[in-house]
């Protein structure tokens, strides 16, 4: 009992390390990320691909209102997993940083610089009393000096650079799949296919066009672009990943049960 009470004391103090060097609130924030639906990032030879599972919790919900992919600047896209409200705050911060850089220096912000600005902001919330960590992880992808770059932000405020990664639910399984299937030198179209294949691994091998979002930033134009639903549907059909109407209805029912249990805070 004494050990449990001591742990609870460290639970309540976000700025206090436990005797074994842990910040429990940061670890709990990571658990919040794991409860969010998955997002995937893939770095190609000629661009970056972001894909997100954005299944609606109800057939009455407008798919466009589910925010998982965001444009931070013309050449930068962001995908999120975890608490949507926290993600929105960080996206707004990233957009301000991108605009400040353009006004101050007259040039687009670097992807690594932007990511580290975001993680510096996140880290402040791990050592300030009266606040809590951000319960969200981000994938930041874009073009820097003609080269595609792909980064992850962690609730602890640590940035990582990847060739391909997943965040959110089933992260370990999806990462294992990416490690097996990813190859250097992929084209953007091949990276889109790989990202959709990866998301399908946590959806019984099937996806609906309205339940997934895909965005690309290519070296040629350095412009963030979200792929239209009809194009996604065509890719899913070609790869035999297209869910039937019956499967989509079952998924919606299952999502509704999960959201009722989890209070519907995560996406």
C-alpha positions in Angstrom: 0.0 0.0 0.0 2.8 2.4 0.8 4.4 1.8 -2.6 1.1 2.6 -4.3 0.6 5.8 -2.4 4.1 6.9 -3.3 3.4 6.3 -7.0 0.2 8.2 -6.8 2.1 11.2 -5.3 4.4 11.2 -8.4 1.3 10.8 -10.6 -0.1 14.1 -9.4 3.1 16.0 -9.8 3.9 16.5 -13.5 7.1 18.3 -12.7 8.4 15.7 -10.3 10.5 12.7 -11.3 9.8 9.4 -9.6 12.7 7.7 -7.9 13.3 5.6 -11.0 13.4 8.7 -13.3 10.0 8.6 -14.8 7.4 11.3 -15.5 4.2 9.4 -15.2 2.0 12.1 -16.8 4.1 12.0 -20.0 3.7 8.2 -20.1 0.0 8.6 -19.7 0.0 11.1 -22.5 1.6 8.4 -24.7 -1.2 6.0 -23.8 -3.7 8.7 -25.0 -1.9 8.6 -28.3 -2.2 4.9 -28.6 -5.9 5.1 -28.2 -6.2 7.4 -31.2 -6.8 6.0 -34.7 -3.7 5.4 -36.7 -1.8 7.7 -39.0 1.1 6.8 -41.3 3.9 8.7 -43.0 6.1 7.4 -45.8 9.1 9.3 -47.3 9.5 8.6 -51.0 12.3 9.5 -53.4 10.3 12.4 -54.8 8.0 13.4 -52.0 6.3 12.7 -48.7 3.0 10.8 -48.1 0.7 11.2 -45.1 -2.2 8.9 -44.6 -4.7 8.8 -41.7 -7.5 6.5 -40.6 -10.5 8.9 -40.3 -13.5 6.6 -39.9 -16.6 8.3 -38.7 -18.1 7.2 -35.4 -21.6 7.5 -36.8 -23.1 7.4 -40.3 -24.7 10.8 -39.5 -21.3 12.5 -39.1 -19.9 14.5 -42.0 -16.5 12.9 -43.0 -15.0 16.3 -43.9 -15.4 17.3 -40.2 -12.9 14.7 -39.0 -9.5 16.4 -38.8 -6.5 14.1 -39.1 -4.5 15.7 -41.9 -3.5 19.4 -41.8 -1.7 21.9 -44.0 0.8 23.8 -41.9 2.4 25.7 -44.9 2.5 25.3 -48.7 5.3 22.7 -48.4 4.4 21.1 -45.0 1.7 18.7 -44.0 0.9 17.2 -40.6 -0.9 14.1 -39.5 -2.0 13.5 -35.9 -3.0 10.7 -33.5 -4.5 11.2 -30.1 -6.6 14.0 -28.7 -7.9 16.1 -31.6 -8.2 19.3 -29.5 -4.5 19.1 -28.5 -3.6 18.5 -32.2 -5.5 21.6 -33.2 -3.5 23.7 -30.8 -0.2 22.4 -32.0 -1.2 22.8 -35.7 -2.1 26.4 -35.0 1.3 26.9 -33.3 3.0 25.3 -36.3 1.2 27.6 -38.8 2.2 30.7 -36.8 5.8 29.5 -36.7 5.8 29.0 -40.5 4.3 32.4 -41.1 6.7 34.1 -38.7 9.6 32.6 -40.6 8.3 33.8 -43.9 7.8 37.4 -42.6 11.1 37.5 -40.7 13.4 35.8 -43.2 11.5 35.9 -46.5 11.7 32.2 -47.0 9.9 28.9 -46.2 10.7 27.4 -42.8 12.7 24.2 -42.8 10.9 20.9 -41.8 13.5 20.1 -39.1 13.4 23.6 -37.8 9.6 23.6 -37.6 9.5 20.2 -35.9 12.0 21.3 -33.3 10.0 24.5 -32.7 6.9 22.3 -32.1 8.7 19.9 -29.8 10.3 22.7 -27.8 6.7 24.0 -27.2 5.5 20.5 -26.2 8.5 20.1 -23.9 7.6 23.2 -21.9 4.3 21.5 -20.9 6.3 18.7 -19.2 8.0 20.9 -16.7 5.4 23.7 -15.9 3.2 23.3 -12.9 -0.5 23.6 -13.4 -0.4 22.3 -17.0 -0.5 18.8 -18.6 1.4 17.3 -21.5 -0.2 17.3 -25.0 -1.9 14.0 -25.5 -1.1 13.8 -29.2 1.7 12.7 -31.5 2.3 14.3 -34.9 3.9 13.3 -38.2 5.4 16.3 -39.8 6.4 15.9 -43.5 7.5 18.2 -46.3 10.2 19.4 -48.6 13.3 21.1 -47.4 16.0 22.3 -49.9 14.5 20.0 -52.5 14.7 16.9 -50.3 11.7 15.1 -48.6 11.9 15.1 -44.8 9.7 13.2 -42.3 9.6 13.7 -38.6 7.6 12.5 -35.5 6.8 14.5 -32.4 6.4 12.7 -29.0 4.4 13.9 -26.0 7.7 14.2 -24.1 8.9 16.9 -26.6 11.4 14.7 -28.5 11.7 14.8 -32.3 12.6 11.8 -34.4 13.3 11.6 -38.2 12.0 8.5 -40.1 11.9 7.0 -43.5 8.4 5.6 -42.7 6.4 5.5 -39.4 3.1 5.0 -37.8 1.5 6.6 -34.8 -1.7 5.9 -32.9 -3.4 2.5 -32.4 -1.6 -0.7 -33.4 1.6 1.3 -33.9 3.9 -1.7 -33.2 2.1 -4.0 -35.7 2.0 -1.3 -38.4 5.7 -0.4 -37.9 6.6 -4.1 -38.2 4.7 -4.1 -41.5 6.5 -1.0 -42.7 9.9 -2.4 -41.8 9.1 -5.5 -44.0 7.6 -3.7 -47.0 9.4 -0.3 -47.1 12.2 0.1 -49.7 14.3 3.1 -50.5 13.7 4.8 -53.8 9.9 4.5 -53.7 8.0 6.9 -56.0 5.2 9.0 -54.4 2.5 6.8 -56.0 4.2 3.7 -54.6 4.4 5.3 -51.2 0.7 6.1 -51.3 0.0 2.5 -52.0 2.3 1.4 -49.1 0.6 3.8 -46.7 -2.8 2.5 -47.6 -1.7 -1.1 -47.4 -0.3 -0.3 -43.9 -3.5 1.3 -42.6 -5.5 -1.7 -43.9 -3.5 -3.9 -41.6 -5.4 -2.5 -38.6 -8.8 -2.6 -40.5 -9.1 -6.3 -41.3 -7.4 -5.6 -44.7 -10.1 -3.3 -46.0 -10.7 0.5 -46.1 -13.5 2.8 -47.2 -12.6 5.8 -49.4 -14.4 8.1 -46.9 -12.7 6.6 -43.9 -9.2 7.4 -45.0 -7.3 10.5 -45.9 -4.2 10.8 -48.0 -2.0 13.9 -48.6 1.2 14.3 -50.6 3.9 16.9 -50.9 6.2 16.3 -54.0 9.6 17.7 -54.8 8.4 19.0 -58.2 5.9 21.5 -56.9 6.5 21.5 -53.1 2.7 21.9 -52.6 0.6 20.2 -50.0 -2.2 18.3 -51.8 -5.0 16.1 -50.3 -6.0 13.3 -52.7 -9.7 13.3 -53.6 -12.0 10.5 -52.5 -12.6 9.1 -56.0 -8.8 8.8 -56.5 -8.4 7.0 -53.2 -11.3 4.7 -54.1 -9.6 3.8 -57.4 -6.3 3.0 -55.6 -8.1 0.9 -53.0 -10.0 -1.0 -55.7 -6.8 -1.7 -57.6 -5.1 -3.1 -54.5 -8.2 -5.1 -53.4 -8.6 -3.1 -50.2 -12.0 -1.6 -50.9 -14.5 -2.4 -48.1 -18.0 -3.4 -49.0 -21.0 -1.5 -47.7 -21.8 -4.2 -45.2 -18.2 -4.1 -43.8 -18.4 -0.3 -43.5 -21.7 -0.6 -41.5 -20.1 -3.2 -39.2 -17.0 -0.9 -38.7 -19.3 2.0 -37.8 -21.1 -0.1 -35.2 -17.9 -1.3 -33.7 -16.5 2.2 -33.6 -19.6 3.5 -31.9 -19.2 0.9 -29.2 -15.6 1.7 -28.7 -16.3 5.4 -28.5 -19.0 4.9 -25.9 -16.5 3.1 -23.8 -13.7 5.6 -24.3 -15.9 8.7 -23.9 -15.2 9.7 -27.5 -12.3 12.0 -26.8 -9.7 10.4 -29.2 -9.4 10.3 -32.9 
